[in-house]
Amino acid sequence: MISLNHLKGTRPREFTCGFMFVNGRGYMYDIAIIGLGPAGSVLANYLPKSFKTIAIDKKSETASFRKPCGGLLAPDAQKTLSKFGLTLPKSILVDPQIFSVRTVDVKKKLIRHYQRFYMNMDRHKFDLWLRSLIPESIEIIEDCVVKSVLKTEKAWRVCFRQNGENKEIFAKYLIGADGANSIVRKSVFPDKKIKTYLSIQQWFKNEKPAPFYSSVFDSETTDCYAWGLSKDEYFIFGGAFKPQGAREKFEELKNKLTAFGFDFKEPVKTEACLVLRPSSPFRFYRAKDNAFLIGEAAGFISPSSLEGISYALQSGYLLGKVFSGKPCNYEKAYKKATAGIKRKLILKLLKCPFMYSPVLRRMVMRSGVKAINVINGIVL
């Protein structure tokens, strides 16, 4: 078991001084972490205290920013948290806990139910909880946006905006934990591209008597998939679409789903964000020029399900252990440490045709393999 017993609860953080200047400007750190989602927060927990570390995050308790996410914790992520010796606080979980997914093939009007073991949670509270476990040795700046990162002769220069002010710091090592639209990845690997989708998600007041979770496939609107799930008093419907014409395709899919019992009223809110979907074994970018990418910023997200929390937790932990080991070459050591994540995601690429090829998917659904029967709400 990987113990986190040394960590404390939520603490207010203030921006304090670093320990030296570069060319008379800004504060100098050993490590700068951009983003404190699951990847960045776990990394911060495992970095040696001997490194002077700063973390810059867009979130706060009061900031309007929320990560658009369905908020389901997959079995691999649950397993990783258990290795850390962590259990989820009750305040993070939401109702209902659903144990099956209703899979819908829109064109052929096929419906199958499959058993799944996700945990239904509030994603924003989950992120803030992980961040609250970061030790006091890490300096945190919250509710701010990084505007640029630039490699200088001696260090990485990070420019950000906080409370209407432009600020900058310098760091020897730069960590990109800033998700699909990573400014760090764009700066370190400017010519490298990962297939990108626009994830659109709407919240509706839940008027359904029976809550459910659905995966929806419709090749006429997206070559990825859409989802619907109940969460407390709300029903969330979302999907991943090619960026061009994404909103039109989203509305088109909603119209089609009325025939399957989906009832879309006026949405309470609409969210959107970019999501990556690696399309080849060569679309993972991890380290270069003293900069490191973890989580979705590195391309560590399942191309079949778009699940990324488990890989965020794992890659953050592995990079922290690399810095703790002080190898001769940090970049080489990190690439070696994450080889297992890369292999697993390549296997997910091989799984994609069985989910996203209409012919193969329909063969699997019609066969009934691993499907469960649901009659009047009772699983048989």
Short mmCIF file of the C-alpha atoms (twelve columns), coordinates in Angstrom:
data_MODEL
# 
_entry.id   MODEL 
# 
loop_
_atom_site.group_PDB 
_atom_site.id 
_atom_site.type_symbol 
_atom_site.label_atom_id 
_atom_site.label_alt_id 
_atom_site.label_comp_id 
_atom_site.label_asym_id 
_atom_site.label_seq_id 
_atom_site.Cartn_x 
_atom_site.Cartn_y 
_atom_site.Cartn_z 
_atom_site.pdbx_PDB_model_num 
ATOM 1   C CA . MET A 1   0.000   0.000   0.000   1 
ATOM 2   C CA . ILE A 2   1.221   3.488   -0.860  1 
ATOM 3   C CA . SER A 3   0.459   5.492   2.275   1 
ATOM 4   C CA . LEU A 4   -0.675  9.118   2.285   1 
ATOM 5   C CA . ASN A 5   -1.041  9.246   6.068   1 
ATOM 6   C CA . HIS A 6   1.456   12.108  6.292   1 
ATOM 7   C CA . LEU A 7   -0.947  14.415  4.491   1 
ATOM 8   C CA . LYS A 8   -3.295  16.872  6.161   1 
ATOM 9   C CA . GLY A 9   -6.736  18.236  5.363   1 
ATOM 10  C CA . THR A 10  -7.850  21.371  3.538   1 
ATOM 11  C CA . ARG A 11  -5.709  24.445  4.184   1 
ATOM 12  C CA . PRO A 12  -5.903  27.992  2.842   1 
ATOM 13  C CA . ARG A 13  -2.917  28.836  0.643   1 
ATOM 14  C CA . GLU A 14  -1.265  32.165  -0.064  1 
ATOM 15  C CA . PHE A 15  1.244   33.153  -2.719  1 
ATOM 16  C CA . THR A 16  4.619   33.656  -1.051  1 
ATOM 17  C CA . CYS A 17  8.079   34.447  -2.332  1 
ATOM 18  C CA . GLY A 18  10.345  32.009  -4.071  1 
ATOM 19  C CA . PHE A 19  14.008  31.834  -3.250  1 
ATOM 20  C CA . MET A 20  15.875  33.641  -6.025  1 
ATOM 21  C CA . PHE A 21  15.503  35.870  -9.041  1 
ATOM 22  C CA . VAL A 22  16.365  35.296  -12.702 1 
ATOM 23  C CA . ASN A 23  17.768  38.388  -14.400 1 
ATOM 24  C CA . GLY A 24  16.147  40.477  -11.670 1 
ATOM 25  C CA . ARG A 25  12.625  39.319  -12.582 1 
ATOM 26  C CA . GLY A 26  10.218  36.777  -11.175 1 
ATOM 27  C CA . TYR A 27  10.723  34.014  -8.628  1 
ATOM 28  C CA . MET A 28  12.813  30.923  -9.282  1 
ATOM 29  C CA . TYR A 29  11.644  27.422  -8.384  1 
ATOM 30  C CA . ASP A 30  12.917  23.927  -8.964  1 
ATOM 31  C CA . ILE A 31  9.528   22.696  -10.244 1 
ATOM 32  C CA . ALA A 32  6.413   24.434  -11.540 1 
ATOM 33  C CA . ILE A 33  3.223   22.357  -11.905 1 
ATOM 34  C CA . ILE A 34  0.585   23.754  -14.256 1 
ATOM 35  C CA . GLY A 35  -2.811  22.371  -13.263 1 
ATOM 36  C CA . LEU A 36  -4.010  20.609  -10.131 1 
ATOM 37  C CA . GLY A 37  -6.465  18.068  -11.431 1 
ATOM 38  C CA . PRO A 38  -5.915  14.433  -10.391 1 
ATOM 39  C CA . ALA A 39  -2.531  14.224  -12.170 1 
ATOM 40  C CA . GLY A 40  -1.055  17.433  -10.764 1 
ATOM 41  C CA . SER A 41  -2.360  16.870  -7.226  1 
ATOM 42  C CA . VAL A 42  -0.999  13.332  -6.979  1 
ATOM 43  C CA . LEU A 43  2.355   14.451  -8.380  1 
ATOM 44  C CA . ALA A 44  2.550   17.222  -5.771  1 
ATOM 45  C CA . ASN A 45  2.018   14.631  -3.026  1 
ATOM 46  C CA . TYR A 46  5.001   12.546  -4.115  1 
ATOM 47  C CA . LEU A 47  7.602   15.186  -4.950  1 
ATOM 48  C CA . PRO A 48  10.497  15.341  -2.481  1 
ATOM 49  C CA . LYS A 49  10.328  18.289  -0.085  1 
ATOM 50  C CA . SER A 50  13.888  19.154  -1.081  1 
ATOM 51  C CA . PHE A 51  12.487  20.603  -4.340  1 
ATOM 52  C CA . LYS A 52  11.143  24.146  -4.158  1 
ATOM 53  C CA . THR A 53  7.814   23.610  -5.919  1 
ATOM 54  C CA . ILE A 54  4.978   25.854  -7.011  1 
ATOM 55  C CA . ALA A 55  1.618   24.780  -8.462  1 
ATOM 56  C CA . ILE A 56  -0.647  27.047  -10.508 1 
ATOM 57  C CA . ASP A 57  -4.318  26.080  -10.725 1 
ATOM 58  C CA . LYS A 58  -7.391  27.479  -12.439 1 
ATOM 59  C CA . LYS A 59  -9.773  26.130  -9.792  1 
ATOM 60  C CA . SER A 60  -10.749 27.369  -6.340  1 
ATOM 61  C CA . GLU A 61  -13.641 26.923  -3.927  1 
ATOM 62  C CA . THR A 62  -15.298 30.073  -5.277  1 
ATOM 63  C CA . ALA A 63  -14.064 30.314  -8.888  1 
ATOM 64  C CA . SER A 64  -16.623 29.791  -11.639 1 
ATOM 65  C CA . PHE A 65  -14.420 27.249  -13.453 1 
ATOM 66  C CA . ARG A 66  -15.604 23.633  -13.239 1 
ATOM 67  C CA . LYS A 67  -14.109 20.726  -15.169 1 
ATOM 68  C CA . PRO A 68  -16.850 19.540  -17.580 1 
ATOM 69  C CA . CYS A 69  -16.987 15.828  -16.827 1 
ATOM 70  C CA . GLY A 70  -19.546 13.088  -16.368 1 
ATOM 71  C CA . GLY A 71  -17.990 12.372  -12.983 1 
ATOM 72  C CA . LEU A 72  -17.775 8.580   -13.042 1 
ATOM 73  C CA . LEU A 73  -14.850 6.928   -11.262 1 
ATOM 74  C CA . ALA A 74  -13.773 3.829   -13.212 1 
ATOM 75  C CA . PRO A 75  -12.526 0.593   -11.573 1 
ATOM 76  C CA . ASP A 76  -8.889  1.299   -12.530 1 
ATOM 77  C CA . ALA A 77  -9.071  4.698   -10.824 1 
ATOM 78  C CA . GLN A 78  -10.683 3.106   -7.757  1 
ATOM 79  C CA . LYS A 79  -7.875  0.548   -7.638  1 
ATOM 80  C CA . THR A 80  -5.211  3.250   -7.856  1 
ATOM 81  C CA . LEU A 81  -6.790  5.248   -5.028  1 
ATOM 82  C CA . SER A 82  -6.854  2.078   -2.918  1 
ATOM 83  C CA . LYS A 83  -3.117  1.646   -3.515  1 
ATOM 84  C CA . PHE A 84  -2.652  5.172   -2.176  1 
ATOM 85  C CA . GLY A 85  -4.535  4.135   0.975   1 
ATOM 86  C CA . LEU A 86  -7.353  6.572   0.190   1 
ATOM 87  C CA . THR A 87  -11.119 6.246   0.521   1 
ATOM 88  C CA . LEU A 88  -13.580 8.749   -0.917  1 
ATOM 89  C CA . PRO A 89  -15.333 11.072  1.533   1 
ATOM 90  C CA . LYS A 90  -19.126 10.660  1.495   1 
ATOM 91  C CA . SER A 91  -19.490 14.326  0.523   1 
ATOM 92  C CA . ILE A 92  -17.952 13.597  -2.899  1 
ATOM 93  C CA . LEU A 93  -20.412 10.854  -3.849  1 
ATOM 94  C CA . VAL A 94  -23.763 11.645  -5.459  1 
ATOM 95  C CA . ASP A 95  -26.952 9.682   -6.027  1 
ATOM 96  C CA . PRO A 96  -27.593 7.262   -7.570  1 
ATOM 97  C CA . GLN A 97  -24.901 4.601   -7.685  1 
ATOM 98  C CA . ILE A 98  -25.714 2.761   -10.931 1 
ATOM 99  C CA . PHE A 99  -24.397 -0.728  -11.705 1 
ATOM 100 C CA . SER A 100 -25.268 -1.113  -15.368 1 
ATOM 101 C CA . VAL A 101 -24.982 0.861   -18.581 1 
ATOM 102 C CA . ARG A 102 -27.690 0.948   -21.231 1 
ATOM 103 C CA . THR A 103 -25.941 0.824   -24.611 1 
ATOM 104 C CA . VAL A 104 -27.867 2.294   -27.539 1 
ATOM 105 C CA . ASP A 105 -27.128 1.874   -31.256 1 
ATOM 106 C CA . VAL A 106 -29.299 4.632   -32.709 1 
ATOM 107 C CA . LYS A 107 -29.352 3.664   -36.379 1 
ATOM 108 C CA . LYS A 108 -30.286 -0.006  -35.834 1 
ATOM 109 C CA . LYS A 109 -32.396 0.724   -32.724 1 
ATOM 110 C CA . LEU A 110 -30.441 -1.836  -30.699 1 
ATOM 111 C CA . ILE A 111 -30.371 -1.642  -26.896 1 
ATOM 112 C CA . ARG A 112 -28.328 -3.811  -24.556 1 
ATOM 113 C CA . HIS A 113 -27.494 -3.543  -20.853 1 
ATOM 114 C CA . TYR A 114 -24.028 -4.341  -19.511 1 
ATOM 115 C CA . GLN A 115 -22.829 -4.509  -15.930 1 
ATOM 116 C CA . ARG A 116 -20.379 -1.772  -14.925 1 
ATOM 117 C CA . PHE A 117 -18.749 -0.752  -11.635 1 
ATOM 118 C CA . TYR A 118 -18.339 3.011   -11.833 1 
ATOM 119 C CA . MET A 119 -18.745 5.315   -8.826  1 
ATOM 120 C CA . ASN A 120 -20.968 8.362   -9.348  1 
ATOM 121 C CA . MET A 121 -19.342 11.480  -7.897  1 
ATOM 122 C CA . ASP A 122 -19.106 15.267  -8.027  1 
ATOM 123 C CA . ARG A 123 -16.014 15.825  -10.187 1 
ATOM 124 C CA . HIS A 124 -15.293 19.348  -8.917  1 
ATOM 125 C CA . LYS A 125 -15.416 18.231  -5.281  1 
ATOM 126 C CA . PHE A 126 -13.205 15.254  -6.160  1 
ATOM 127 C CA . ASP A 127 -10.551 17.543  -7.647  1 
ATOM 128 C CA . LEU A 128 -10.651 19.929  -4.676  1 
ATOM 129 C CA . TRP A 129 -10.409 17.004  -2.258  1 
ATOM 130 C CA . LEU A 130 -7.286  15.645  -3.963  1 
ATOM 131 C CA . ARG A 131 -5.811  19.145  -3.942  1 
ATOM 132 C CA . SER A 132 -6.514  19.493  -0.220  1 
ATOM 133 C CA . LEU A 133 -4.170  16.534  0.431   1 
ATOM 134 C CA . ILE A 134 -1.127  18.338  -0.989  1 
ATOM 135 C CA . PRO A 135 1.516   18.916  1.713   1 
ATOM 136 C CA . GLU A 136 2.247   22.414  2.975   1 
ATOM 137 C CA . SER A 137 5.696   22.382  1.390   1 
ATOM 138 C CA . ILE A 138 4.047   22.977  -2.008  1 
ATOM 139 C CA . GLU A 139 3.172   26.586  -2.794  1 
ATOM 140 C CA . ILE A 140 -0.228  26.891  -4.499  1 
ATOM 141 C CA . ILE A 141 -1.608  29.756  -6.575  1 
ATOM 142 C CA . GLU A 142 -5.296  29.261  -7.372  1 
ATOM 143 C CA . ASP A 143 -8.004  30.922  -9.473  1 
ATOM 144 C CA . CYS A 144 -5.577  32.057  -12.173 1 
ATOM 145 C CA . VAL A 145 -4.810  31.309  -15.810 1 
ATOM 146 C CA . VAL A 146 -1.410  30.565  -17.324 1 
ATOM 147 C CA . LYS A 147 -0.980  32.730  -20.410 1 
ATOM 148 C CA . SER A 148 2.347   31.437  -21.750 1 
ATOM 149 C CA . VAL A 149 5.382   29.268  -21.016 1 
ATOM 150 C CA . LEU A 150 8.750   29.928  -22.619 1 
ATOM 151 C CA . LYS A 151 12.066  28.087  -22.459 1 
ATOM 152 C CA . THR A 152 14.888  30.463  -21.578 1 
ATOM 153 C CA . GLU A 153 18.587  29.720  -21.355 1 
ATOM 154 C CA . LYS A 154 18.431  28.857  -17.642 1 
ATOM 155 C CA . ALA A 155 14.834  27.956  -16.882 1 
ATOM 156 C CA . TRP A 156 11.190  27.869  -17.963 1 
ATOM 157 C CA . ARG A 157 9.393   31.202  -17.736 1 
ATOM 158 C CA . VAL A 158 5.711   30.904  -16.738 1 
ATOM 159 C CA . CYS A 159 3.450   33.918  -17.213 1 
ATOM 160 C CA . PHE A 160 0.009   33.900  -15.591 1 
ATOM 161 C CA . ARG A 161 -2.810  36.254  -14.663 1 
ATOM 162 C CA . GLN A 162 -4.280  36.442  -11.159 1 
ATOM 163 C CA . ASN A 163 -6.760  38.985  -9.793  1 
ATOM 164 C CA . GLY A 164 -6.311  41.150  -12.873 1 
ATOM 165 C CA . GLU A 165 -2.512  41.206  -12.516 1 
ATOM 166 C CA . ASN A 166 0.090   39.711  -14.829 1 
ATOM 167 C CA . LYS A 167 2.752   37.749  -12.947 1 
ATOM 168 C CA . GLU A 168 5.621   35.444  -13.803 1 
ATOM 169 C CA . ILE A 169 7.823   32.842  -12.185 1 
ATOM 170 C CA . PHE A 170 10.762  30.740  -13.398 1 
ATOM 171 C CA . ALA A 171 11.367  27.032  -12.838 1 
ATOM 172 C CA . LYS A 172 14.071  24.573  -13.821 1 
ATOM 173 C CA . TYR A 173 11.500  21.822  -14.444 1 
ATOM 174 C CA . LEU A 174 8.056   22.433  -15.923 1 
ATOM 175 C CA . ILE A 175 5.163   19.988  -15.441 1 
ATOM 176 C CA . GLY A 176 2.133   20.111  -17.748 1 
ATOM 177 C CA . ALA A 177 -0.865  18.718  -15.889 1 
ATOM 178 C CA . ASP A 178 -3.195  21.068  -17.749 1 
ATOM 179 C CA . GLY A 179 -5.397  18.669  -19.678 1 
ATOM 180 C CA . ALA A 180 -6.413  18.324  -23.308 1 
ATOM 181 C CA . ASN A 181 -5.748  21.939  -24.272 1 
ATOM 182 C CA . SER A 182 -2.364  21.905  -22.550 1 
ATOM 183 C CA . ILE A 183 -0.387  25.098  -23.054 1 
ATOM 184 C CA . VAL A 184 2.717   23.186  -21.925 1 
ATOM 185 C CA . ARG A 185 2.299   20.514  -24.622 1 
ATOM 186 C CA . LYS A 186 1.744   23.161  -27.287 1 
ATOM 187 C CA . SER A 187 4.938   24.933  -26.231 1 
ATOM 188 C CA . VAL A 188 7.142   21.855  -25.859 1 
ATOM 189 C CA . PHE A 189 5.774   19.891  -28.841 1 
ATOM 190 C CA . PRO A 190 4.419   22.626  -31.155 1 
ATOM 191 C CA . ASP A 191 4.335   20.395  -34.246 1 
ATOM 192 C CA . LYS A 192 2.802   17.352  -32.568 1 
ATOM 193 C CA . LYS A 193 -0.955  16.866  -32.717 1 
ATOM 194 C CA . ILE A 194 -3.342  14.513  -30.914 1 
ATOM 195 C CA . LYS A 195 -6.821  13.903  -32.325 1 
ATOM 196 C CA . THR A 196 -9.166  16.333  -30.592 1 
ATOM 197 C CA . TYR A 197 -12.920 16.359  -30.014 1 
ATOM 198 C CA . LEU A 198 -15.272 18.910  -28.520 1 
ATOM 199 C CA . SER A 199 -17.088 17.483  -25.527 1 
ATOM 200 C CA . ILE A 200 -20.492 19.141  -25.022 1 
ATOM 201 C CA . GLN A 201 -22.571 18.423  -21.944 1 
ATOM 202 C CA . GLN A 202 -25.924 19.757  -20.752 1 
ATOM 203 C CA . TRP A 203 -27.603 19.507  -17.346 1 
ATOM 204 C CA . PHE A 204 -31.371 19.072  -17.033 1 
ATOM 205 C CA . LYS A 205 -33.677 18.839  -14.038 1 
ATOM 206 C CA . ASN A 206 -34.183 15.103  -13.529 1 
ATOM 207 C CA . GLU A 207 -37.842 14.226  -13.989 1 
ATOM 208 C CA . LYS A 208 -37.318 10.530  -14.737 1 
ATOM 209 C CA . PRO A 209 -38.713 8.125   -12.119 1 
ATOM 210 C CA . ALA A 210 -35.901 5.631   -12.729 1 
ATOM 211 C CA . PRO A 211 -32.309 6.917   -12.949 1 
ATOM 212 C CA . PHE A 212 -30.001 5.372   -15.527 1 
ATOM 213 C CA . TYR A 213 -26.647 5.560   -17.288 1 
ATOM 214 C CA . SER A 214 -26.466 5.240   -21.077 1 
ATOM 215 C CA . SER A 215 -23.781 5.016   -23.745 1 
ATOM 216 C CA . VAL A 216 -25.032 6.134   -27.143 1 
ATOM 217 C CA . PHE A 217 -23.531 5.346   -30.551 1 
ATOM 218 C CA . ASP A 218 -24.660 7.120   -33.703 1 
ATOM 219 C CA . SER A 219 -22.188 7.184   -36.600 1 
ATOM 220 C CA . GLU A 220 -24.196 9.879   -38.390 1 
ATOM 221 C CA . THR A 221 -23.448 12.473  -35.716 1 
ATOM 222 C CA . THR A 222 -20.152 11.311  -34.186 1 
ATOM 223 C CA . ASP A 223 -17.514 8.626   -34.683 1 
ATOM 224 C CA . CYS A 224 -17.025 8.699   -30.901 1 
ATOM 225 C CA . TYR A 225 -19.922 8.322   -28.460 1 
ATOM 226 C CA . ALA A 226 -22.389 10.158  -26.219 1 
ATOM 227 C CA . TRP A 227 -23.539 9.530   -22.662 1 
ATOM 228 C CA . GLY A 228 -26.447 10.193  -20.360 1 
ATOM 229 C CA . LEU A 229 -26.540 9.741   -16.601 1 
ATOM 230 C CA . SER A 230 -28.475 10.741  -13.532 1 
ATOM 231 C CA . LYS A 231 -26.670 12.783  -10.864 1 
ATOM 232 C CA . ASP A 232 -28.593 13.873  -7.777  1 
ATOM 233 C CA . GLU A 233 -31.564 15.943  -8.965  1 
ATOM 234 C CA . TYR A 234 -30.106 16.374  -12.461 1 
ATOM 235 C CA . PHE A 235 -29.814 14.371  -15.648 1 
ATOM 236 C CA . ILE A 236 -26.653 14.995  -17.703 1 
ATOM 237 C CA . PHE A 237 -26.418 14.383  -21.409 1 
ATOM 238 C CA . GLY A 238 -23.155 14.861  -23.279 1 
ATOM 239 C CA . GLY A 239 -21.086 13.644  -26.171 1 
ATOM 240 C CA . ALA A 240 -17.757 13.988  -27.963 1 
ATOM 241 C CA . PHE A 241 -17.899 15.399  -31.493 1 
ATOM 242 C CA . LYS A 242 -15.489 16.527  -34.169 1 
ATOM 243 C CA . PRO A 243 -15.000 20.259  -33.526 1 
ATOM 244 C CA . GLN A 244 -16.416 21.503  -36.823 1 
ATOM 245 C CA . GLY A 245 -20.206 21.565  -36.569 1 
ATOM 246 C CA . ALA A 246 -20.125 19.960  -33.113 1 
ATOM 247 C CA . ARG A 247 -23.028 21.889  -31.619 1 
ATOM 248 C CA . GLU A 248 -25.290 21.154  -34.589 1 
ATOM 249 C CA . LYS A 249 -24.458 17.429  -34.362 1 
ATOM 250 C CA . PHE A 250 -25.137 17.504  -30.629 1 
ATOM 251 C CA . GLU A 251 -28.631 18.916  -31.152 1 
ATOM 252 C CA . GLU A 252 -29.258 16.473  -34.007 1 
ATOM 253 C CA . LEU A 253 -28.414 13.549  -31.742 1 
ATOM 254 C CA . LYS A 254 -30.697 14.861  -29.000 1 
ATOM 255 C CA . ASN A 255 -33.573 14.958  -31.480 1 
ATOM 256 C CA . LYS A 256 -32.927 11.349  -32.510 1 
ATOM 257 C CA . LEU A 257 -32.909 10.127  -28.921 1 
ATOM 258 C CA . THR A 258 -36.456 11.232  -28.153 1 
ATOM 259 C CA . ALA A 259 -37.493 7.969   -29.833 1 
ATOM 260 C CA . PHE A 260 -35.543 6.084   -27.124 1 
ATOM 261 C CA . GLY A 261 -37.255 7.748   -24.172 1 
ATOM 262 C CA . PHE A 262 -34.860 10.668  -23.702 1 
ATOM 263 C CA . ASP A 263 -36.848 13.788  -22.765 1 
ATOM 264 C CA . PHE A 264 -34.818 16.959  -23.133 1 
ATOM 265 C CA . LYS A 265 -36.363 20.071  -21.583 1 
ATOM 266 C CA . GLU A 266 -34.674 23.459  -21.329 1 
ATOM 267 C CA . PRO A 267 -31.106 22.833  -20.059 1 
ATOM 268 C CA . VAL A 268 -30.060 24.291  -16.720 1 
ATOM 269 C CA . LYS A 269 -26.535 24.797  -18.037 1 
ATOM 270 C CA . THR A 270 -24.326 23.870  -20.967 1 
ATOM 271 C CA . GLU A 271 -20.620 23.006  -20.684 1 
ATOM 272 C CA . ALA A 272 -17.967 22.345  -23.293 1 
ATOM 273 C CA . CYS A 273 -14.279 21.472  -23.339 1 
ATOM 274 C CA . LEU A 274 -11.729 19.829  -25.581 1 
ATOM 275 C CA . VAL A 275 -10.991 16.144  -25.092 1 
ATOM 276 C CA . LEU A 276 -8.160  14.134  -26.621 1 
ATOM 277 C CA . ARG A 277 -8.493  10.760  -28.296 1 
ATOM 278 C CA . PRO A 278 -5.121  9.241   -29.252 1 
ATOM 279 C CA . SER A 279 -5.378  7.555   -32.634 1 
ATOM 280 C CA . SER A 280 -1.999  5.833   -32.895 1 
ATOM 281 C CA . PRO A 281 0.827   4.488   -30.691 1 
ATOM 282 C CA . PHE A 282 2.864   7.568   -31.632 1 
ATOM 283 C CA . ARG A 283 0.459   10.126  -30.155 1 
ATOM 284 C CA . PHE A 284 1.760   10.152  -26.598 1 
ATOM 285 C CA . TYR A 285 4.126   12.974  -25.609 1 
ATOM 286 C CA . ARG A 286 5.859   12.771  -22.251 1 
ATOM 287 C CA . ALA A 287 9.080   14.742  -21.812 1 
ATOM 288 C CA . LYS A 288 11.486  17.133  -23.513 1 
ATOM 289 C CA . ASP A 289 13.796  20.020  -22.517 1 
ATOM 290 C CA . ASN A 290 13.141  19.615  -18.759 1 
ATOM 291 C CA . ALA A 291 9.381   19.712  -19.346 1 
ATOM 292 C CA . PHE A 292 7.120   16.773  -18.489 1 
ATOM 293 C CA . LEU A 293 3.517   15.978  -19.395 1 
ATOM 294 C CA . ILE A 294 1.198   13.930  -17.181 1 
ATOM 295 C CA . GLY A 295 -2.438  12.896  -17.427 1 
ATOM 296 C CA . GLU A 296 -4.431  13.934  -20.472 1 
ATOM 297 C CA . ALA A 297 -1.820  16.562  -21.366 1 
ATOM 298 C CA . ALA A 298 0.456   13.648  -22.334 1 
ATOM 299 C CA . GLY A 299 -2.316  11.930  -24.290 1 
ATOM 300 C CA . PHE A 300 -2.951  9.485   -21.434 1 
ATOM 301 C CA . ILE A 301 -6.669  8.955   -22.009 1 
ATOM 302 C CA . SER A 302 -8.534  5.903   -23.224 1 
ATOM 303 C CA . PRO A 303 -9.344  6.132   -26.955 1 
ATOM 304 C CA . SER A 304 -12.249 3.728   -26.435 1 
ATOM 305 C CA . SER A 305 -14.037 5.225   -23.405 1 
ATOM 306 C CA . LEU A 306 -12.349 8.659   -22.984 1 
ATOM 307 C CA . GLU A 307 -11.623 7.681   -19.364 1 
ATOM 308 C CA . GLY A 308 -8.600  9.593   -18.111 1 
ATOM 309 C CA . ILE A 309 -8.689  9.852   -14.320 1 
ATOM 310 C CA . SER A 310 -6.968  6.497   -13.746 1 
ATOM 311 C CA . TYR A 311 -4.075  7.428   -16.059 1 
ATOM 312 C CA . ALA A 312 -3.844  10.871  -14.489 1 
ATOM 313 C CA . LEU A 313 -3.453  9.358   -11.027 1 
ATOM 314 C CA . GLN A 314 -0.908  6.801   -12.231 1 
ATOM 315 C CA . SER A 315 1.255   9.150   -14.303 1 
ATOM 316 C CA . GLY A 316 1.317   11.790  -11.546 1 
ATOM 317 C CA . TYR A 317 2.492   9.186   -9.059  1 
ATOM 318 C CA . LEU A 318 5.121   7.760   -11.416 1 
ATOM 319 C CA . LEU A 319 6.656   11.161  -12.183 1 
ATOM 320 C CA . GLY A 320 6.791   11.924  -8.460  1 
ATOM 321 C CA . LYS A 321 8.684   8.698   -7.874  1 
ATOM 322 C CA . VAL A 322 11.086  9.547   -10.704 1 
ATOM 323 C CA . PHE A 323 11.990  12.845  -9.046  1 
ATOM 324 C CA . SER A 324 12.340  11.059  -5.703  1 
ATOM 325 C CA . GLY A 325 14.780  8.582   -7.233  1 
ATOM 326 C CA . LYS A 326 17.015  11.315  -8.673  1 
ATOM 327 C CA . PRO A 327 18.129  9.372   -11.770 1 
ATOM 328 C CA . CYS A 328 20.865  10.610  -14.101 1 
ATOM 329 C CA . ASN A 329 18.260  11.440  -16.753 1 
ATOM 330 C CA . TYR A 330 14.767  12.417  -15.509 1 
ATOM 331 C CA . GLU A 331 13.230  12.390  -18.980 1 
ATOM 332 C CA . LYS A 332 14.473  8.914   -19.850 1 
ATOM 333 C CA . ALA A 333 13.423  7.584   -16.447 1 
ATOM 334 C CA . TYR A 334 9.897   9.012   -16.791 1 
ATOM 335 C CA . LYS A 335 9.435   7.515   -20.258 1 
ATOM 336 C CA . LYS A 336 10.534  4.142   -18.912 1 
ATOM 337 C CA . ALA A 337 8.244   4.442   -15.877 1 
ATOM 338 C CA . THR A 338 5.182   5.193   -18.029 1 
ATOM 339 C CA . ALA A 339 5.841   2.502   -20.644 1 
ATOM 340 C CA . GLY A 340 3.153   0.361   -19.004 1 
ATOM 341 C CA . ILE A 341 0.554   3.128   -19.365 1 
ATOM 342 C CA . LYS A 342 1.450   3.493   -23.022 1 
ATOM 343 C CA . ARG A 343 1.128   -0.268  -23.626 1 
ATOM 344 C CA . LYS A 344 -2.265  -0.355  -21.959 1 
ATOM 345 C CA . LEU A 345 -3.542  2.519   -24.090 1 
ATOM 346 C CA . ILE A 346 -2.265  0.847   -27.256 1 
ATOM 347 C CA . LEU A 347 -4.375  -2.191  -26.296 1 
ATOM 348 C CA . LYS A 348 -7.338  0.187   -25.926 1 
ATOM 349 C CA . LEU A 349 -6.692  1.288   -29.514 1 
ATOM 350 C CA . LEU A 350 -7.092  -2.326  -30.612 1 
ATOM 351 C CA . LYS A 351 -10.417 -2.480  -28.755 1 
ATOM 352 C CA . CYS A 352 -11.841 0.556   -30.589 1 
ATOM 353 C CA . PRO A 353 -13.036 -1.258  -33.755 1 
ATOM 354 C CA . PHE A 354 -15.307 -3.507  -31.698 1 
ATOM 355 C CA . MET A 355 -16.972 -0.440  -30.193 1 
ATOM 356 C CA . TYR A 356 -16.922 2.054   -33.028 1 
ATOM 357 C CA . SER A 357 -17.123 -0.023  -36.186 1 
ATOM 358 C CA . PRO A 358 -20.913 -0.174  -36.731 1 
ATOM 359 C CA . VAL A 359 -20.757 -3.689  -38.202 1 
ATOM 360 C CA . LEU A 360 -18.585 -5.176  -35.442 1 
ATOM 361 C CA . ARG A 361 -20.459 -3.385  -32.655 1 
ATOM 362 C CA . ARG A 362 -23.823 -4.645  -33.901 1 
ATOM 363 C CA . MET A 363 -22.491 -8.193  -34.145 1 
ATOM 364 C CA . VAL A 364 -21.399 -8.015  -30.498 1 
ATOM 365 C CA . MET A 365 -24.669 -6.432  -29.344 1 
ATOM 366 C CA . ARG A 366 -26.846 -8.902  -31.231 1 
ATOM 367 C CA . SER A 367 -24.867 -11.829 -29.858 1 
ATOM 368 C CA . GLY A 368 -25.808 -10.810 -26.312 1 
ATOM 369 C CA . VAL A 369 -22.319 -11.678 -25.047 1 
ATOM 370 C CA . LYS A 370 -21.851 -10.289 -21.493 1 
ATOM 371 C CA . ALA A 371 -25.223 -8.523  -21.692 1 
ATOM 372 C CA . ILE A 372 -27.670 -8.615  -18.795 1 
ATOM 373 C CA . ASN A 373 -31.465 -8.648  -18.981 1 
ATOM 374 C CA . VAL A 374 -33.412 -5.817  -17.402 1 
ATOM 375 C CA . ILE A 375 -37.168 -6.290  -16.939 1 
ATOM 376 C CA . ASN A 376 -39.275 -3.640  -15.203 1 
ATOM 377 C CA . GLY A 377 -36.189 -2.251  -13.522 1 
ATOM 378 C CA . ILE A 378 -35.125 -5.669  -12.150 1 
ATOM 379 C CA . VAL A 379 -31.829 -7.109  -13.397 1 
ATOM 380 C CA . LEU A 380 -32.110 -10.834 -14.240 1 
# 
